[in-house]
Amino acid sequence: MFMLLNAAIAASQNCKSDPKVVAACFTVHGKMYNANGGSVARIWKIGTKRVLGVTRELPESLDAHRGSDFDDVLYGDFLVCPYTKEQPGVMQLVCVESGKNLVNGRRPRSVSP
């Protein structure tokens, strides 16, 4: 029950006003996907090798578009606020304020011979 309450509180808070934000928020055109390893989701910045780690619950309006399967992806323009500074070779941690131009998709499945 504590975890459910904690998640509800985190989702209701505004990402932009979080005191942990270290720099200005920015928009990323990317692909959001579910991942293991300490983040709620990850966002690949399309056209780069950069991946952002989303470390807190997504806004309800955005979470409703995201699938729960590891093959589900969500393309769009995400307004993110950084919790860490960008460093080469290190995943930057962010929270997501909002998303627009959202399109659902699926990861391609590899074919075994």
Buried (B, 14 or more C-beta within 10 A) or exposed (E): EEEEEEEEEBEEEEBEEBEEBEEEBEBBEBBBBBBEEEBBBBBBBEEEEBBBBBBBBBBEEBBEBBBEEEEBBBBBEBBBBBBBEEEEEEBBBBBBBBBEEBEEEEEEEEEEE
